[in-house]
């Protein structure tokens, strides 16, 4: 559809063409507007020819990529936090990842989350030039090849995600995230998932105090809020963020967020709790997520995160989650407490990051006994779980060159049976370690081609895990 046809449709929709005029008058008005639009198109072509870069000149980067590269790890002050603590342009440089934080009103301008009147108005020349980056739509994809030793290989469209935003006013904003896992969704068996992971409204009041409500990501750990493929190393998400922290962890809730100044930002929410009847020995809390599906709020949970971005290249964070979880277990109400600390640092060609997470669950003796009697199987839920990892990465190509290759090594230790209630023995196959070695090629900062080899070990003398070879393709826009 040509440009002038689009403009005519917008003008008609906004009421500039009135239905009451006669057909002859309407035809004349249409011809006059079309003549003016053709004139405008000619002026645009002339301006484009005047502004075209010389042959061999480097094209300008999109505004959000320029902002990310310029700010490094020290993000600009948050004037009006707008969008969710979710995807941001995630380049592969050492300073890009620590810079990921609450997007600002400047990010809003770059993504196009504009008030309705601005969206319906005829675009200016500047608007036309930057229309691609001004749409309030985003997304990412994870495509994996996995070969576990002694098992068949698999190709999997692991995730396809679209995010949509809207501005009701300058101070009332909406953001959402819809995810399809494993490409195909069916009501019969586990053949895929279709999930609404985020859907909330922000009410912006002050830089240091804003309100948010809806379907929220729990602000716990690095990857639960920042899990776009270019933002982390390795084909799969870390084991600690899978088995100790149940990423992706989301549910209904409400809370506050803001910028405290001097590099500190925070989020604090009241959310629906976990379901203790679905905890287990191998995956810990993961099965207990309600995911906003008619979430029971007999008890509520409290969660929050504080981050520091006040030094170049450095990002520090700490999170907590606490709440009673026994609404489906009569007479038992186990309390879950999660504490997490993480850090990221980039200097020269090096990238470093680490994370520590600890989980305590009360009344696990009564909980295990009740679940064994009701289901016939002892879930062997531990009273304490713990995990940590450290990772180092090195950029193999100088930063000024196009493309990038980052080699990395990560060590992980994760134990979902660390401490048991009296009378229960730990299952040693769930005291695990992993060594992950790999590389990521970035043909463009928002596209990642990944390779890794994962070596797994556990403390069991009978049941042993298998190593795996993994390839992945991921992008974010």
Protein Blocks (a to p, Z undefined) as FASTA:
>chain_A
ZZklmmmmmmmmnopacfkbcfklmmmmmmmmmmmmmmmmmmmmmmmmmmpccehiacdd
dfklmmmmmnmmmccddfbdcbdcbdddddfbfklmmmgccddfklmmmnopacfklmmp
ccdfklmmmmmmmcccdddddddddddehiacddddfbacddddddfblmbccdddddde
hhiacfehjebccddfbdcddddfbfmlccdedjddddedjklmmmcfklpgcjbdcfkl
mmmmccddddddddddddebjhiacdddddddddfklgcfknommmmpgnlpapafkbac
dddddddfkbghiacddddddddfklmmghiacddddddddddddehjbccddddddddd
ehklmmmmmmmmmnopafkiafbdcdddddddddfbdfkbgcjdddddddddddfklbcc
ehiacdfklmccdddddddddfbfkbccdddddddddfbfkbccdddddddddddZZ
